[in-house]
């Protein structure tokens, strides 16, 4: 039959809801991330400290083991500072994993000029970025939120005292601190990956974005004799956020304790900058000037 004899009609069946379309990209993004053996290796490596911390909690809550190993009970104390160390360890492992996973999810689409094809489907730029963000966020949550809260639950189970209900604030601090860090890492990883198309360079650029401003802030502090340069130091800023969320008292020099409003402003500005970069780089078409 000739082509002009066909009667073509638009599709009139049931369509996928708008809110579920980014989940398709997230599912394929997770599959792409897990397809790498390096991702699996980093994931396993990041969970090794949790095994050590689980043994530590068991020893601390077992009277016989505690008596045989340590005479000073304060060494094996399971308190807010212990969970701060757990949270810091897992969150910095998340930085390593984000620097590897985020470029794999975005750089390939940009380098292969696949964005026009993807955005020609019934999905918006926001939906595309939401799918990539969910994929990175879930990957990092696997090694931050879930292990840290699992250790909290195990401590509540192993303790002979009614420990869990008395320390619910620690669980909230773990959850809020992990989610804040994972969301920031996801935005930074996607923003840097959208600007640098080469995956290897993008991995190094993520570390540079996190640590180069810390050196600039340190120079500013030394020259101007102020503490405000610490706001550019991501490790210091996030450590103070985690300490406040978990209720850990400040140690060291109190004069370096940054105001909560300034920290919140820096995090908001960092998030908005990442959103602005993504909005500028993620386009359905690319203009090449020759």
N, C-alpha and C positions, 0 to 999 in steps of 0.2 A: 504494500500500500504506500502511495506517495506521502511525503511528509505533509503537504498542504491539506491532505484529506484527514489528518488526525485532528481531533478536537482537544486541545490542551486546556486544562482547568487548574486553577490554583488549589493547593492542598487545603482541605477544609476539615481535616481530622483534629483530634485532640492534640494540643501542644504542651510542651513541658513548661511547668511554672517558672517564672522568671527567677525566683529565689533559689531554685535547684540547679540552674545552669552553671554557676561558678563551681558547684560541687563536682561537676564532671571534670573540669580542668584541675581541680584539687586532687581528684582521684588519680588522674594520669600523671600529675606532678609527683605525687607520692610514689607511684610506680617507677617513674623515671629516677627519682632519688634513690630508691632501694635497689635499683638495678646495678648500682656501682658497688664493687667490693670494698672500696675505700669508705663509703658511707656505712656499710655494715661494720667495718673495723673500728671506725670512730665511735659508732654507737656502743659497741661492746666495750671499748676502752673507757668510755664515759661512765659506764655502769660499774666498773671495778671499784671505785671508791665507795659506792653504796654497799658493796659486800663487806668491805672493811668496817664501815660504820655500823652495819647490822651486827657484826660480831662484837663491836665495841658496846653497843646497847645491851646485848645479851650478857656480856661480862659485867657491865655496870649494874644490871638488875638481878644478877645472881650472887647471893651473899658468899657462897663458897668460892666462886671464881674471883670475886672481888677481893676476898681475904688473901687468896694465894698470889694474886698478881700485883696488887697495889695496896699498900697500907694507908696511903693518904686518899681518903674518899673524895676529896675535891678534884683529884686528877680524873676520875671517872664520872664526874657529875654530868648528867644529861639535863641541860638547861637551855636558855635562849641563845647563849653564846655557841653552844654545840651546834644547834640548828642553823645559826648564822654561818658557821664554817661549812656546813653541809650545803647550804644554799649558794654560797660563794663558789665552792668547788664545781657544783653542777652548772652554774650559770656561766662560768668561764669555759667549761667544756662546750656549752651551747654556742659560744662565740666561734670556736673552732669548727663546729659542725655547720653553723650558718655560713661561714666563709666558704665552705665547700658546696653546700646544697643550693644556696640561693643563686649563684651563677649558673648552675646546671639547669635551673628552671626558667631563667629569663634570657641569659646570654645567647643560648642556641637559637631562640626565636628571633632575636635581633640580628644575629650574624647571618642567618639563613634567609632573612627577609620574609619570615613567615607571618608577621603581624597582619599585613593586609588580608591574607587568607583567613586567619583566625577571626579577625574582626568583621569579615564579610559574613560570618555566620550570625545567627540571632543571639549575639551576646555583645554587651557594651564594653567600653574600656574599663568602666568600674567593675563589671563582672569579671573581666579577664584578670585584672589586678587582684580582685577579691579571691579568685580561685588560686592564684599563685601565693597570695598572702596566707590563705588557710593551709596550703601545703607546707610552707616553711614553718608556720606557727605550730602545726601539729608535730612536725619532726622535732622541733626544739622542746615542745611540751613533754615529749616522751622521755627526755633526759633531765627535766627540771621539775615540773609540777608533780608528775606521777611518782618519781622516786622519792622526792622530799616528803610528800604527804604520806607515802607508804612507810617511810621511816618514822614519821610522827605517829601513825596508827600502830606500828609495831611497838614503839615505846609505851604507848598507852596500854597495849595488851601485856607486855612483859613486866611492867611496873607493878609492884605489890601494893602500891598506894593508888587512890583514885586520882591519877595524874592527868588524864586526858581532859576532863571537864574543867580542871583548874588552869589549863594552858591552851584553851581554845584560841586565845589571841595569837599564839605562836603559829597555829595552823592558818589563821587568816593572814598573818604576815608572810608566811611561806607562799601561800597562793597568790596574794596580791603582788609580792615582790617578783615572783617567777613570771607571772603574766605580764607585768610591766616591762621586764627585761626582754622577754621573748617577743613581745610586740615591737619594742624598739629595735631589736636585732633584725626582725623580719622586714621592717620598713627600711632600715639602713642597707640590709643585704640586697633588697630589690632595687632600691634607688641607685646604689653603686653599680649593680649588674646592668641596669638600664643605660647607664652612662658609658660603661666600659664593655665592649662587645666580646673581648677575648676573656675566656673563663679564667685562665691562670692569672692574668693581670687583675681581674676583678677580685679574685681571692685575696691577693696581696693588698688591693686597694681597700677592702673592708677592714683589715687590720690597721691600715694607715689612717683611715677615718676615725678609728677608735683611739689610737695612741698618739698620733702626731699632734692633735690639739692639746694633749696633756703636756707635751714638751713646750709648746708655745705658752701655755698657761704658767708653767713653771718659770720660764724666762721672765714673763710679765710680773710674777710675784717677786722674783729676785730683784728686778730693776725698780719696780714701784713700791716694794715693801708692803704688799697687800696680800690678802687671802683670796680675792675675787678671781684670780686666775685659776683657782681650783675648780671653778665651774666648768672649765674646759677639759678637766681631767675626768673622763668617764669612769674609771675604776673608783676614784674617790667619791664621786657623786653617787654612784650606785651603791657603794658600800654604806654611805650614810643613809640612803633611802632604806636599805635592808635593815640596818640597825634600828631605825625608828619604827619600822613596821613590826619588827620582832620584839621591840622593847629592850634592846641591849643598851646599857648606859655607855656614853662616850668614853673612850680611853685615849691616852696620849694627851696632847695639848688641846685644851678646850677652846682656845682662841681660833682654831682652824675649823670649828664646827660651823657649817654653812647654814644660812636661814632656809627654812622649808619653802618659803615663797620663791626664793631665787632658784632653788633646785627644780621646783615645779615649772617655773618659767623656762628654764633651760631645756627641760624634757619636752615641753610643748613646742618650743621653737624648733628643736631638732626634728620632732615628728612632722611639723608643718613644712620644713625644708625638704624632707624626704618626699612628702606628698607633692610639693611643687615640682621637684625633679621628675617624679613619675608622670605627672600631668604633662610636662614638657616633652618627655621622651617617648611615651607610649602613644603613638599615632597610627591611624589606619593607612597613612601614606607617608612617604619620605621624599622631601624635596632635595634634589642633588643639583648643586650649582656648578656648572662647567665653564 
